[in-house]
Amino acid sequence: MTATTNDVAVPPPSAASAAQRTPAGTPRADAARDHLWGHFTRHSVYEPDESGHRGAVPVIVSGEGARITDDRGRTYLDGLSGLFVVQAGHGRRELAEAAAKQAETLAFFPLWSYATPPAIDLAERLAAHAPGDLDRVFFTTGGGEAVETAWKLAKQYFKLTGRPGKTKVISRAVAYHGTPQGALSITGIPSAKAPFEPLVPGTFRVPNTNQYRAPEHLRDDAKAFGRWAADRIEEAILFEGADTVAAVFLEPVQNSGGCFPPPPGYFERVREICDEHDVLLVSDEVICAFGRIGSMFACDDLGYVPDMITCAKGMTSGYSPIGACIASDRLFEPFRHGDTTFAHGYTFGGHPVSAAVAMANLDLFEREGLNARVKEHAPAFRRTLEKLLDLPIVGDVRGEGYFYGIELVKDRATRETFTDAEAERLLRGFLSPALFEAGLYCRADDRGDPVVQLAPPLVCGQAEFDEIEQVLRSVLTRAQELL
């Protein structure tokens, strides 16, 4: 069948016409530049400059262990685990085989009133790892969807239990919680939200736990700073009215801004506040779960029991997409009765192939002792990165486990940061390309103050730590010479 324009027959698009748009033999980087819409990507760098030169899209074609290889044959140390994801390292054949085996048996079936063996097994296993009575697992395909699920569940739970006014959410400044409309509303990064406003109303921000930027009288007293930061959450609850606040969303170690660990006593106090005001505590562990901090769930490392955990990324080490919201039995209780339904779901949530890969990944964790490995080697990772504190441009090194941020400053004595224009030149103009060219894939970020973020695969050890430090030392030394 053909379409017509002014009575002239026009053939439908064909494989041949598609090939004409991207001729055979076109370099993959050129095809990427012409057709692929990158996520969080500034595409202007690929447009011709005044001399006609066009930037090249880096094309990563393979990975093995802690290393990735591009289409030029160059190898890089993956200092970010892809995107805080590839916990077990690249090229794990057993995970690929688990996916193939499951796809041969049952490639897809939804969880809409049905179940599949991989989803059942994975839900049972996650519940066994989760603390307290977090026994009910709602599967998604990623972290933002898990956050979206947690907020919707909190709202409906309070409606079902006679407190319909409890709908608001409190989160922290500069915190990132995802891109769906609800998760983006919870996110505390104004520049990430502005293009998509108006968003879902009812979200409020409190200070984060960046002790390096704490009020001056609290910088040298971590416990006092933790109490101060936690009390700001109670202050916000009381200001909005406890009868209007449903949940507090917190990452165990906050990602955006550069890996802010919680001060001593912080989560203990937050738990007290949430209990006192009947507010749900959501531990957003999309990055921190599955060994990134040490334990399977980071709330165990930091000594608190939330009402919900949101997780994704490392559950499969990135070999197939999946996420989850793990909720307490108390939150599930209203859904046990009558015709009550949580009218929410995702076509690919709990996908049988992804669930099978997650099970194989967790088998691998246990067999190779990856959680124990992180706990054993994390102090060495910290010590190695802290060597960089002798560089004038390095203001702070912070984080936990295999998850660290290095904050860059103009003046270490005064902690003066860079202007927006200076950060643009430093991070995007120099650091990002220089680090990659030097063989290290990581993240130079300015959502907050300028930082370099590191989250290597959990299979890394001292040799990789030393390589990371040496590359950073070389490139940061050149950076400060350019200032």
C-alpha positions as CSV (number, residue, x, y, z in Angstrom):
1,M,0.0,0.0,0.0
2,T,1.3,3.5,-0.8
3,A,0.6,7.0,0.5
4,T,-0.3,9.7,-2.0
5,T,0.7,13.3,-2.3
6,N,-1.1,15.4,-5.0
7,D,-2.1,12.1,-6.6
8,V,1.5,11.0,-7.0
9,A,2.3,7.6,-5.4
10,V,4.9,7.7,-2.7
11,P,6.4,4.4,-1.6
12,P,6.6,3.6,2.1
13,P,9.9,4.0,3.8
14,S,12.1,0.9,3.2
15,A,15.3,-0.6,4.5
16,A,17.0,0.8,1.3
17,S,15.8,4.4,2.0
18,A,17.0,4.0,5.6
19,A,20.4,2.9,4.3
20,Q,20.6,6.0,2.1
21,R,20.2,8.1,5.2
22,T,23.1,6.3,6.9
23,P,25.2,4.9,4.0
24,A,26.9,1.5,4.5
25,G,30.3,1.9,6.0
26,T,29.4,5.1,7.9
27,P,31.6,5.2,11.0
28,R,29.5,4.4,14.1
29,A,30.4,7.7,15.7
30,D,29.0,9.6,12.8
31,A,25.8,7.6,12.8
32,A,25.5,8.2,16.5
33,R,26.0,11.9,16.0
34,D,23.3,12.0,13.3
35,H,20.7,9.7,14.8
36,L,21.2,8.9,18.5
37,W,19.7,11.3,21.0
38,G,22.0,11.0,24.0
39,H,20.7,11.1,27.6
40,F,21.8,14.3,29.5
41,T,23.9,15.1,26.5
42,R,25.0,18.5,25.2
43,H,24.7,17.8,21.5
44,S,26.2,21.2,20.4
45,V,29.7,19.7,20.9
46,Y,29.0,17.5,17.9
47,E,28.0,20.3,15.6
48,P,30.6,21.9,13.3
49,D,32.7,24.6,14.8
50,E,34.1,27.7,12.9
51,S,36.7,25.5,11.2
52,G,34.1,22.8,10.3
53,H,35.5,20.3,12.8
54,R,32.8,18.2,14.5
55,G,33.2,16.5,17.9
56,A,33.2,12.7,18.0
57,V,30.8,10.7,20.0
58,P,32.8,8.2,22.2
59,V,31.6,4.7,21.2
60,I,32.2,2.0,23.8
61,V,32.2,-1.4,22.2
62,S,33.3,-3.9,24.9
63,G,34.2,-4.4,28.5
64,E,36.2,-6.8,30.6
65,G,36.5,-6.7,34.4
66,A,37.1,-3.1,35.4
67,R,37.9,-1.9,31.9
68,I,36.1,-0.7,28.8
69,T,37.2,-0.4,25.2
70,D,36.2,2.1,22.5
71,D,35.8,1.7,18.8
72,R,39.4,2.9,18.3
73,G,40.7,0.0,20.4
74,R,41.6,2.3,23.3
75,T,41.1,0.9,26.8
76,Y,39.9,2.8,29.9
77,L,39.6,2.1,33.6
78,D,35.8,2.3,34.3
79,G,36.0,4.4,37.5
80,L,32.2,4.9,37.6
81,S,30.9,1.3,37.0
82,G,29.2,2.6,33.9
83,L,26.8,4.7,35.9
84,F,27.1,3.3,39.5
85,V,25.9,0.0,38.0
86,V,28.4,-2.6,37.0
87,Q,29.2,-3.9,40.5
88,A,30.5,-7.3,39.3
89,G,32.5,-5.9,36.5
90,H,32.2,-6.2,32.7
91,G,32.2,-9.4,30.7
92,R,30.7,-11.8,33.2
93,R,29.7,-14.7,31.0
94,E,27.5,-16.3,33.7
95,L,25.2,-13.3,33.7
96,A,24.8,-13.3,29.9
97,E,24.1,-17.1,30.0
98,A,21.4,-16.6,32.7
99,A,19.7,-14.1,30.4
100,A,19.8,-16.5,27.4
101,K,18.6,-19.5,29.4
102,Q,15.6,-17.6,30.8
103,A,14.7,-16.1,27.4
104,E,14.6,-19.6,25.9
105,T,12.1,-20.7,28.6
106,L,10.0,-17.6,29.1
107,A,11.1,-14.3,27.6
108,F,8.2,-12.2,28.9
109,F,5.1,-12.2,30.9
110,P,3.7,-9.4,33.0
111,L,3.1,-9.3,36.8
112,W,-0.4,-7.9,36.3
113,S,-2.3,-10.5,38.5
114,Y,0.2,-13.2,37.4
115,A,3.7,-14.3,38.6
116,T,6.7,-15.9,37.1
117,P,9.3,-18.1,38.8
118,P,12.2,-15.6,38.5
119,A,10.1,-12.7,39.9
120,I,9.0,-14.9,42.8
121,D,12.5,-16.1,43.6
122,L,14.0,-12.6,43.4
123,A,11.3,-11.0,45.5
124,E,11.8,-13.7,48.2
125,R,15.6,-13.1,48.0
126,L,15.4,-9.3,48.2
127,A,13.0,-9.5,51.2
128,A,15.5,-11.8,53.0
129,H,18.2,-9.3,52.5
130,A,16.1,-6.3,53.5
131,P,16.0,-5.2,57.1
132,G,13.1,-5.2,59.5
133,D,9.7,-6.2,58.0
134,L,10.4,-4.9,54.5
135,D,9.0,-8.1,53.0
136,R,7.0,-6.9,50.0
137,V,8.7,-6.2,46.6
138,F,7.1,-4.2,43.8
139,F,9.2,-4.4,40.7
140,T,9.9,-1.6,38.2
141,T,12.4,-1.3,35.3
142,G,14.6,1.3,36.9
143,G,15.4,3.7,39.8
144,G,13.2,6.6,38.9
145,E,10.2,4.3,38.5
146,A,11.0,2.9,42.0
147,V,10.9,6.4,43.5
148,E,7.7,7.2,41.6
149,T,6.2,4.0,43.0
150,A,7.2,4.8,46.6
151,W,5.6,8.2,46.5
152,K,2.4,6.9,45.0
153,L,2.3,4.0,47.5
154,A,2.8,6.5,50.4
155,K,-0.1,8.6,49.2
156,Q,-2.5,5.7,48.8
157,Y,-1.5,4.1,52.1
158,F,-2.4,7.2,54.0
159,K,-5.7,7.5,52.1
160,L,-6.6,3.9,52.9
161,T,-5.7,4.4,56.6
162,G,-7.9,7.5,57.1
163,R,-5.3,10.3,56.6
164,P,-5.8,11.5,53.1
165,G,-4.1,14.9,53.7
166,K,-0.7,13.3,54.1
167,T,0.7,13.7,50.5
168,K,3.8,15.9,50.7
169,V,7.4,14.8,50.5
170,I,10.6,16.2,52.0
171,S,14.0,15.6,50.4
172,R,17.4,17.2,50.5
173,A,19.0,20.1,48.6
174,V,20.9,19.1,45.5
175,A,19.6,15.4,45.8
176,Y,18.8,13.6,42.6
177,H,15.9,11.1,42.7
178,G,15.0,10.5,39.1
179,T,13.5,11.9,35.9
180,P,9.8,10.9,36.0
181,Q,7.5,13.8,36.9
182,G,7.0,12.7,40.5
183,A,10.6,11.7,41.1
184,L,11.8,14.8,39.4
185,S,9.6,16.9,41.7
186,I,11.4,15.2,44.7
187,T,14.8,16.0,43.1
188,G,16.5,19.0,44.7
189,I,18.4,20.3,41.7
190,P,16.6,23.4,40.3
191,S,18.3,23.4,37.0
192,A,17.2,19.8,36.3
193,K,13.6,20.7,37.0
194,A,13.2,24.1,35.4
195,P,12.7,22.9,31.8
196,F,9.8,20.6,32.8
197,E,7.9,22.8,35.2
198,P,5.2,22.9,36.4
199,L,5.9,19.6,38.2
200,V,4.0,17.6,40.8
201,P,3.3,20.0,43.8
202,G,4.0,19.2,47.4
203,T,7.7,18.7,47.7
204,F,10.1,20.5,50.0
205,R,13.8,20.7,50.5
206,V,16.0,20.6,53.7
207,P,19.8,20.9,54.0
208,N,21.9,18.0,52.9
209,T,24.8,16.4,54.9
210,N,27.7,18.2,53.2
211,Q,29.8,18.8,56.3
212,Y,32.5,20.5,54.2
213,R,30.0,23.2,53.4
214,A,28.3,23.1,56.8
215,P,27.7,26.3,58.9
216,E,31.1,27.3,60.2
217,H,30.4,26.5,63.8
218,L,29.5,22.9,63.0
219,R,32.3,22.0,60.6
220,D,34.5,20.4,63.2
221,D,31.7,18.6,65.2
222,A,30.2,15.9,63.0
223,K,27.7,14.7,65.6
224,A,26.4,18.2,66.2
225,F,26.2,18.8,62.5
226,G,24.2,15.6,62.1
227,R,21.8,16.6,64.8
228,W,21.4,20.0,63.2
229,A,20.8,18.6,59.7
230,A,18.3,16.0,61.0
231,D,16.4,18.6,63.0
232,R,15.8,20.6,59.9
233,I,13.7,17.7,58.7
234,E,11.5,18.0,61.8
235,E,11.4,21.7,61.3
236,A,10.0,21.3,57.8
237,I,7.5,18.7,58.9
238,L,6.2,21.0,61.6
239,F,6.1,24.0,59.3
240,E,4.1,22.2,56.7
241,G,2.0,20.3,59.3
242,A,2.6,16.7,60.2
243,D,-0.9,15.9,59.0
244,T,0.2,16.9,55.4
245,V,3.6,15.1,55.1
246,A,3.7,11.6,53.8
247,A,7.3,10.7,53.5
248,V,11.0,11.7,53.7
249,F,13.2,10.5,50.8
250,L,16.9,10.3,51.6
251,E,19.9,8.5,50.0
252,P,22.1,6.7,52.5
253,V,25.1,8.6,50.9
254,Q,23.8,11.4,48.7
255,N,25.1,11.3,45.2
256,S,24.6,14.7,43.6
257,G,26.9,17.4,45.0
258,G,29.6,14.8,45.5
259,C,29.0,11.8,47.8
260,F,27.8,13.2,51.1
261,P,27.9,10.6,53.9
262,P,25.6,10.9,56.9
263,P,27.2,12.3,60.1
264,P,27.1,10.1,63.2
265,G,23.6,9.9,64.7
266,Y,21.9,11.5,61.7
267,F,19.8,8.6,60.6
268,E,19.0,7.6,64.2
269,R,17.6,11.0,64.7
270,V,15.7,11.0,61.4
271,R,14.1,7.7,62.3
272,E,12.9,9.2,65.6
273,I,11.5,12.2,63.8
274,C,9.6,10.1,61.3
275,D,8.2,7.8,64.0
276,E,7.1,10.7,66.1
277,H,5.2,12.4,63.3
278,D,4.0,9.3,61.5
279,V,6.0,10.1,58.4
280,L,7.4,7.3,56.2
281,L,11.2,7.1,55.7
282,V,12.2,6.1,52.2
283,S,15.8,5.0,51.8
284,D,16.6,5.7,48.1
285,E,19.3,3.2,47.4
286,V,19.3,3.2,43.6
287,I,23.0,3.8,43.8
288,C,24.0,2.7,47.3
289,A,22.5,-0.8,47.4
290,F,24.1,-4.1,46.3
291,G,27.5,-3.6,47.8
292,R,28.3,0.0,46.7
293,I,28.7,1.0,50.4
294,G,29.3,-2.5,51.6
295,S,26.2,-4.5,52.6
296,M,23.5,-5.6,50.3
297,F,21.5,-2.6,51.5
298,A,23.3,0.5,52.7
299,C,20.8,1.2,55.5
300,D,22.3,-1.8,57.2
301,D,25.7,-0.3,57.0
302,L,24.4,3.0,58.5
303,G,22.2,1.4,61.1
304,Y,18.6,2.4,60.3
305,V,15.5,0.6,59.2
306,P,13.4,2.5,56.7
307,D,9.8,2.0,55.7
308,M,10.7,1.6,52.0
309,I,13.8,1.0,50.0
310,T,14.1,2.0,46.4
311,C,16.8,0.2,44.4
312,A,17.9,-0.7,40.9
313,K,21.3,-0.3,39.1
314,G,23.5,-2.9,40.8
315,M,20.8,-5.5,41.3
316,T,21.8,-7.1,37.9
317,S,25.2,-5.3,37.7
318,G,23.7,-3.6,34.7
319,Y,23.3,-6.8,32.6
320,S,19.6,-6.3,32.3
321,P,17.3,-3.4,33.5
322,I,15.3,-3.8,36.7
323,G,14.3,-1.8,39.8
324,A,12.2,-2.3,42.9
325,C,10.4,-0.6,45.7
326,I,10.6,-2.8,48.8
327,A,7.9,-2.0,51.4
328,S,7.2,-2.9,54.9
329,D,4.4,-5.3,55.8
330,R,2.6,-2.4,57.5
331,L,2.4,-0.6,54.2
332,F,1.0,-3.6,52.4
333,E,-1.6,-4.4,55.0
334,P,-4.4,-2.2,53.6
335,F,-4.0,-3.9,50.3
336,R,-4.7,-7.4,51.6
337,H,-8.5,-6.8,52.0
338,G,-11.6,-6.4,49.8
339,D,-11.3,-4.9,46.4
340,T,-8.4,-2.6,47.2
341,T,-5.8,-2.4,44.5
342,F,-2.5,-0.5,44.0
343,A,-3.5,0.8,40.5
344,H,0.1,1.1,39.4
345,G,2.5,-0.9,37.3
346,Y,5.0,-1.2,34.5
347,T,4.8,-3.5,31.5
348,F,8.4,-4.7,32.0
349,G,8.5,-4.5,35.8
350,G,10.0,-7.7,37.1
351,H,10.8,-8.9,33.6
352,P,11.6,-12.6,33.8
353,V,14.9,-12.3,32.0
354,S,16.0,-9.4,34.2
355,A,14.9,-11.2,37.3
356,A,16.8,-14.3,36.3
357,V,19.9,-12.2,35.7
358,A,19.5,-10.5,39.1
359,M,19.4,-13.9,40.8
360,A,22.6,-15.0,39.0
361,N,24.2,-11.7,40.0
362,L,23.3,-12.2,43.6
363,D,24.7,-15.8,43.4
364,L,27.9,-14.2,42.1
365,F,28.0,-11.8,45.0
366,E,27.8,-14.6,47.5
367,R,30.2,-16.9,45.7
368,E,32.9,-14.2,45.3
369,G,32.2,-12.4,48.6
370,L,31.8,-9.0,47.0
371,N,30.1,-7.4,50.0
372,A,32.9,-8.5,52.3
373,R,35.4,-7.4,49.6
374,V,34.1,-3.9,49.7
375,K,34.2,-3.7,53.5
376,E,37.7,-5.0,53.5
377,H,39.1,-2.7,50.7
378,A,37.1,0.5,51.3
379,P,39.6,1.9,53.8
380,A,42.4,1.5,51.3
381,F,40.3,3.2,48.6
382,R,39.8,6.1,51.0
383,R,43.5,6.3,52.0
384,T,44.6,6.3,48.3
385,L,42.2,9.0,47.3
386,E,43.1,11.1,50.4
387,K,46.7,11.4,49.0
388,L,45.2,13.9,46.6
389,L,44.6,16.3,49.5
390,D,48.2,17.6,48.9
391,L,47.0,19.3,45.7
392,P,45.9,22.9,46.2
393,I,42.8,22.3,43.9
394,V,41.5,19.5,46.1
395,G,39.3,20.7,48.9
396,D,37.6,17.6,50.2
397,V,37.6,13.8,49.7
398,R,34.4,12.2,51.0
399,G,32.3,9.1,50.7
400,E,31.9,5.5,51.8
401,G,32.6,2.1,50.5
402,Y,33.4,2.3,46.8
403,F,31.6,5.6,46.3
404,Y,33.6,8.8,46.6
405,G,33.6,12.5,45.6
406,I,36.5,14.9,45.4
407,E,35.5,18.5,45.7
408,L,37.6,21.0,43.8
409,V,38.2,24.6,45.1
410,K,39.9,27.8,44.0
411,D,41.3,28.4,47.5
412,R,41.6,25.6,50.0
413,A,42.2,27.9,52.9
414,T,38.9,29.8,52.4
415,R,37.1,26.9,50.7
416,E,36.2,29.4,47.9
417,T,34.5,27.6,45.0
418,F,34.5,28.4,41.3
419,T,32.1,30.7,39.5
420,D,29.7,29.0,37.1
421,A,31.8,30.2,34.1
422,E,35.0,28.9,35.8
423,A,33.4,25.5,36.6
424,E,32.2,25.3,33.0
425,R,35.8,25.8,31.7
426,L,37.3,23.5,34.4
427,L,34.9,20.6,34.2
428,R,33.6,20.5,30.6
429,G,36.3,22.4,28.9
430,F,39.2,20.5,30.4
431,L,38.7,17.8,33.1
432,S,36.1,15.6,31.4
433,P,38.0,15.2,28.1
434,A,41.4,15.1,29.8
435,L,40.5,12.4,32.3
436,F,39.0,10.2,29.5
437,E,42.0,10.8,27.3
438,A,44.3,9.8,30.2
439,G,42.4,6.5,30.4
440,L,40.0,7.1,33.3
441,Y,36.2,7.1,32.8
442,C,34.6,8.9,35.8
443,R,32.3,11.9,36.3
444,A,33.2,15.6,36.6
445,D,30.0,17.2,37.9
446,D,28.8,20.6,39.0
447,R,25.3,19.9,40.4
448,G,26.4,21.8,43.5
449,D,30.1,22.6,43.8
450,P,32.5,21.1,41.3
451,V,33.5,17.5,42.1
452,V,35.0,14.4,40.5
453,Q,33.0,11.3,41.3
454,L,34.3,7.8,41.5
455,A,32.5,4.4,41.9
456,P,34.6,1.6,40.5
457,P,33.4,-1.9,40.1
458,L,33.4,-3.9,43.3
459,V,36.0,-6.3,41.8
460,C,38.7,-3.5,42.0
461,G,41.5,-3.5,44.4
462,Q,44.7,-1.6,45.3
463,A,46.1,-1.7,41.7
464,E,43.0,0.0,40.4
465,F,42.9,2.5,43.3
466,D,46.5,3.4,42.6
467,E,45.8,3.9,38.9
468,I,42.8,6.1,39.7
469,E,44.9,8.2,42.0
470,Q,47.8,8.6,39.5
471,V,45.6,9.7,36.7
472,L,43.7,12.1,38.9
473,R,47.0,13.5,40.2
474,S,48.4,14.1,36.8
475,V,45.2,15.7,35.3
476,L,44.3,17.8,38.4
477,T,47.9,19.1,38.5
478,R,47.5,20.3,34.9
479,A,44.1,21.7,35.8
480,Q,45.4,23.9,38.6
481,E,48.2,25.2,36.3
482,L,45.5,26.4,33.9
483,L,43.6,28.3,36.5
